[in-house]
Amino acid sequence: MSDNNLHIAVVGSGGAAMAAALKAAERGARITLIERGTIGGTCVNTGCVPSKIMIRAAHIAHLRTESPFDEGVGAQQAPRVDREKLVQQQQARVEELRDNKYESILRDHTAITVLNGEARFVDGHNLTVRLNHGGEQTVHFDRAFIGTGARPAEPPIPGLADTPYLTSTSALVLETVPERLIVIGAGFVALELAQAFARLGSEVTLLTRSRLLSSEDPAIGEAIEVAFKREGIRVLRQTQASRVGYSDKEFVVDTNADTLRADQLLVATGRTPNTEALNLAGIGVETSRGAIQVDEQLQTTAPGVYAAGDCTDQPQFVYVAAAGGSRAAVNMTGGEATLDLSVMPGVMFTDPQVATTGLTEAQALEQGFSVDIRVLELENVPRALVNFNTHGFIKMVAERDSGRLLGVQVVTAEAGELIQTAVMALRAGMTVQEIGNELFPYLTMVEGLKLCAQTFTKDVSLLSCCAG
């Protein structure tokens, strides 16, 4: 692409928007990037980066209190947690990454102009920007990309809006560790933060309308619930908040089971797309509950307008957003690219971690497959044994007649570090027999995939420690 007259308006500056802007500029387009808030979007500022720092700090605190080697190493007293200093360390790294990966790149890029303000589409080729420092500017574009992300949802619980409850955003910069914390939610974000606060010293109660991780294989939620109870986290299934009140620095949460009280309330029940201010209906962009509908080419229902990331109907992972933004840019500049989400990894950074890819057993059956499944308990994985940490499992779903791998679900320490191997096996159309015959390094967690694959044809408990 060498047509330097092509002008693309990019609304947003997060993972999807930055990928779209950089790829489109690489292909010869001029870019006007519009951001109403902080450059960098959710991941670096209020999502992936700060949450994983907090989770890691909490993990260190937990190990200093309790580990599988306490008889030989010696258990310590509960560590002193200075939450204010942890937040300072966390935010310093956030600012460093935001500058290195977003702000400095935009400052130095001659093909990208940044406008700080709120965009609103006028028609299919024009938008107005209400500038943060005052005034308004009109931007004419040949193509437009929307990557405005999402924000924490506020469920319609009576009284909630009138209280100073925490969201995933505000919880990450909370400078104190609450003595008592109630968490409403049962998805990735809720569970990650619930465990992190518990490990930093909070007494945590978790409310879920049905069960933990209700969209995943039921065994996953059950394993995480067991792990949480082992750490003293109270899990209340089939429990809904009917009213929330706040007085004398205390939250009062009425539920269908009981009345609960806490110093802080964290609500993590999903995210709402940031699309309501864009006038999308006015330019023919269809949405569903605010989420922009896109096709495989990342095009919306309006010609020349593309979108990706958390503001769309795609899975809310930053790597999906970035991949979508990059492919949209190719399509906006005359190329052809699609985003294939048929084999997508997902990771939850609790301890143990949860990692999945492909189809669950239930999904495979719904799609008409005749399936064969195996579940490998971690007592059969040498790495888990030498770590003295055998909590969790590896599950494989395969097509019965061919042995072709259809999906993998893992609950184990460092599950996120092994799931990409399963992704590559799925992409390659490998059978479980082929996976079982591959060379895997001994005393690694990823060797568990080989061992699970071997269980389709043999009893791995009867193998020598590193038998192929």
N, C-alpha and C positions, 0 to 999 in steps of 0.2 A: 504494500500500500504506500503510495507516494503522493497522494493528493493532499497537500498541505492546506487546502482551503476547507477541508472537512472539519466542522466545528462540533464538538460533543460537549453537552452539559452533563456533568456528573454531580448528582445531589447526594451528599454524604461524604464521609472521609474514613470510614472503617475498613474492615477487611475486604468486603466486596467492592466498595467504591475505589479504594486505592488500587486494587488489582485491575479494575476496569480502566482507570485513568492511565496507569503506567503502561498497560498493554496497548491501549489505543494510541498513546503518544509514541510508543515504539513503532507502531505501524503507520505513523505519519500524520496523525490527526492533531488538531489543536484542542486543548481541554480547558474548560472553565469549571472548576470544582467549587461547590457551594457547601459550606458547613455552618450551621447555626450555633453549634456549641464547641466542645473541645475536639481538636483534631485527633483522629485515631479510632473513634468509635468505641464499641463495648469491650472488645477483647483486651486491648492493651490497657485501657483506662479503668474499667469497672467489672471486668469479667475474668477471662482466662488467666491473665498474668497476676493480678493481685490475689485472686482466689487460690491459685496454686502455691503462691508464696505463703499465704496464711495456712493452707493445708499442710505444707511442708514444716512450717514452724510448729504447728500443733503435733505433727508426727514426732518431731524431735522431743517435744515436751513429754509426749506419751512414752517414748523409749527411755527417757531419763527417770520415769516413774516405774515402768514395767516393761520387761522384755523376756523372751524365752530363755535367756541365759542368766537369769538373776541368781541362780544357785551358785554359779561360778564367778560371775562378774560382780554381783552384789547390787541389789535394788537400792535406789536412792529415795530420799524423801521427795515429796512433790516439789517440782522446780518452782522457783519464783518467776512469775510471768509478768513482765512489764509490757502491757498491751500497747501503751502509747509509743514506746520505743520500737516495738514490732511494726506498728503502722508506719512510723517514720521510715524505717528501713524498707518496708514494702513500697511505699509511695515514691521513695527516691529511685528505686529500680523501675517503677512505672514511668516516671518522668524521663529517665534515661532512655528507655526503650521507645517511648513516644517520640522523643526527639530524633533518635537514631533511625527509626524505621518509618517515620511519618513526616514530622515537621521539617527536618533537614533535607529530606528528599524533595519535598514540595518547594522549599525555599530555593533550591539549586536547579530545579527543572525548568528550562526555558519554554517548554511547550505547554506548561500547566500554569494557569492563573487561578489563584484562590480568592474567593469572595466569602467574607464572614457575614452570614445573614441567613434568613429563612426564605426558602424558595416556594413559589406557588406557580403552577402552570397556568398560562393564559390560554394557549391553544397548543396544537401539535408541533409548533416550531418556536414558541416564545414562552419565557417564564419571567416573573418579576422576583427580585430579591430585596426583601426588607433588611437593609444593612444594619448590623449590630450597633455601629457608631452613628446611625441616623441616616435618613434618606432612603431612596429606593433606586434600584437599577434594573433595567430590562436586559435580558440575555436572549439573543436569537441563536438557535441551534439547528443543526441538520439532523442530529440524533441526540437522544437523551438517555441517561442511565440513572436509575433510582437505586440507591443503596443506603437507605436511611435507618436501617436496623430496627430494633425493638426496645422496649422498656419493661420493667417489672409490671405485671398485671395487678390490678386491685380487685379482688373478688367482692361481690356484693353482700358482704356480711354486715348486718345492721350495727352501727356504731363504729365500725373500723375506721372510716375516713376521718373521724373526729379524734383519733388517737395518734400519738407519735410512734407508730409501729415502724419496724425496720423492714427494708427490702434487701434484696441481695446486694444492691449498690451501697446503701448506707451501712449495712452490717460489716462490709469489708473494711470500712474506715472507722468503725466504732472503737473508741480509745479506752474502753473499759471492758472487762470480762464480766458479764452479768452473772449474779449468783444463781438465778433461776431464769431459764429461757424456754419459751414455748415456740415451737416451729410448726407452722401450718404448711403442709405440702409433702409430697412423696416422690418427687422426681429427682433428677441428678443434682440440681442446684441445692434443693432443700436438704438432701441427705449429706452432701459434701460439707455444707456449712454447719449442719447439726453436729456432725462428728467432730469437726474442727473446734467448735466452741466447747463441746464436752471435754475434749482433750486439753483445752486451755484452762479448764476449771469450772465450766458452767454445769449446773444440773439441768439436763435437757429433757423436755417432753415433746414428742413428735406426734402430730395429729394427721391422720390420713383418712380420706373418705372411704377407701376400700382397703387396699394393701399397698405395701411399698412397691414402687416401680411396676405399676399395674399394666403398662404396655409391654413389659418384657416377659420372658419365660417365667412362670410362677416360682420355679426353683431359685431364681436369682434373688427375688425379693425376700424369700424365706431365708436364704443364706445371709443376706445383709441384716435382716432383723435379728438373727441369732448373734451375729457379730456385734450389733449395737447393744443388745441386752447384756452381752458379755462385758461391755464397757460401761454399763450402768445407764444407758440411754433408754428412757421409757418410751415405748412405741404403742400408741393407741390406734388400733385398726377400727374401721367402720365408725369413725368419730368425726363429726362435723361441728364447727363452731356456728352457733345460732345468734350470738351477740358478743360484741367486744366493748368493754368499758375501760376507762383509765382514770384513776384518781389517787392522790397521795403517792405518786411515783410508782404505782402498781397497776399492772394489767389484770383485768378480770375477764376470763373467757368462758362463756356459757356454752356447753356442748350438749348433745343428745345423751351423754353418759354422765357428766359431772360438771361442776364448776371448777375451773383451774385458775391459779394465780401465778404471776411471774413478774420479774423486774423488767424484762424485755420480751417483745413479741416479734418474731421474724415471719413474714409472709412470703412464701416462695411457691406460688401456684401457677407459674407460667409467665409468658411474656406477650406484650401487646405491640403489634407493628406500629412504627412511627409514620403513619401515612395520612392522618386526618387533615393535616394543614396543606396538602399538596394540590387539592382540587383535581383528584384523579378522575372522578366521575365526569368532570367537565371536559376531559380530553379523551374519554372512552376507555380508560383503564379499569378493567373489572377487578374487584376485590371480593374476598370472602372473610367476614369478620375482621376487616382491615388489612388482611394479607393479600398482596398483589398476586394475581394468577399469571404464571409464565409457562411457556412451552419448553421443549427440549433445547431450543436455541436461546432461551432466556428472554424471548420477546413477550411483551405484554399484549393485550388485546388492542392496543393503539399502535398503528404503524410507526416504526422508527423509535419506539420507546421500549427500553429494555430494563430489567431489574434482576437483582440477585440478593441473597443473604436473608437476614432475619425479618425483613419487611415483606418477604414473599411467602409462598406456601411450601417452601423447601425446608428440609431439616435444619434446625438451628445449631449448626456447628460452624466455627469460623473457617475451617478448611473447605467446607461446602460453599460458603460465601465467597471466599477468594477464588476458588475454581470457577464458580459461576460468573464472577466479575470478569475474570480473564477471558472466558469463552464468549461472554457477551461482547467484549471489546473486539474480538476477532470478527464476530458477526456484524457488528456495527460498522466495521471498516472493510467490508467486502469479502470476508472469508466465510468459511463454514466450520462451525464447531458445535458440538453437543455436550451436554453434561449428563453422564451416565451415573445414576445413583443406585444402580441395581446391587452393587457390592460396596457398601459403605461401612467403615468402622465407626463404632461409638465407644467412648470410654467415660466411665465415672470414676473420679479420683478419691473414692473412699478407701478405707483399709479394712478388708481386702478391696482391691479395685474390681470394677466390672468392665468387661470388654466384650463387644458383640460385633458380628458381621454376618451378612447373608440372612437366610430365613430361620426363624424359630421352627420348632416342631409343628406348632399350631398353624403357622403361616404356610408351611410346606403342604400340610394336609388340606388347607383351604384352597390352595392352588392346584390340587388334584394329584400331587405326588404320592406315590407309595414309598414310605420312608422306613429307614432303619436308623436307630439312634444308639449312641453309646454315651455313658456318663462315666468319666474317670475321676475317682476320688483322689485327692492330692497325696494320700498315703502311698500312692503308687508312683509319685514323681520324686526322683532322688534329690533334686534341688530343694523341694519343699521339706523333705526329710532332714537334710543337713541344716536347713534354716530353722528347724524345730517349729515350723509354721505350716500345718497341713489343713488349715481352714479353707474350704472352697471346693471347686470342681472344674472340670473341663467337659463340655458337652459338644458332641458333633452330630449333625443331622445329615444323612446321606440318602441318595436315591437308592431304593432297595435293589433293583435289578442291576444297575450299572455300577453302583458304588460311588457315583459322582458326589463330591462334597456339595452340600446345599447351604450349610450355615454352621457357625460356631458361636457358643456362648461360654464365657470364662468368668469365674469368680476366684480370684487369687491375688496375692501380693504381686505387684508389677504386671498385672494382666495387660495393661496398655502397651507394654513393651513387646508382647508376643503376638498381638492381634493382627498386625500388618502381615505377618507370615501367612496367616489364614486368609487374609484378603488376597494376597498374591496367588495362593493356591486356588481360590475361587475364580479369580480372573483367568487363570490358566486352565480351568475346567478339570482340575486334577481329581482323581478318585482317592478314596481313603486308603486303598491298597498302595497307590503310588506315594502318598504322603508317608505311610508306614515304612516304605522302602528307602526313603531319603536319609541322607546323613544329617544328623542334628548334633551339635556339640553337647557333650555330656556335662551334667551338672549345670544346666540352664533351665529356666522355666519353660522356654519355648520347646524344649524336648518333650514337654507334656503333650504337645500336639501330635508328635510322632507316636507316643505311647497310647494316646486315645485312639488314634487311627488304627493301631495294631489290635486294639481290643475287638475290632470287627471280625477278626479271624483267629485270635488266640487269647489265652489267659496271661496277661502281662505280669501277674504276680509270680508266675513260674519262670520268668526270664531271669538271666543273670543281670547284674546291675547295669551294664551298658551293652546288652545284646542288641544286635541289629535285626 
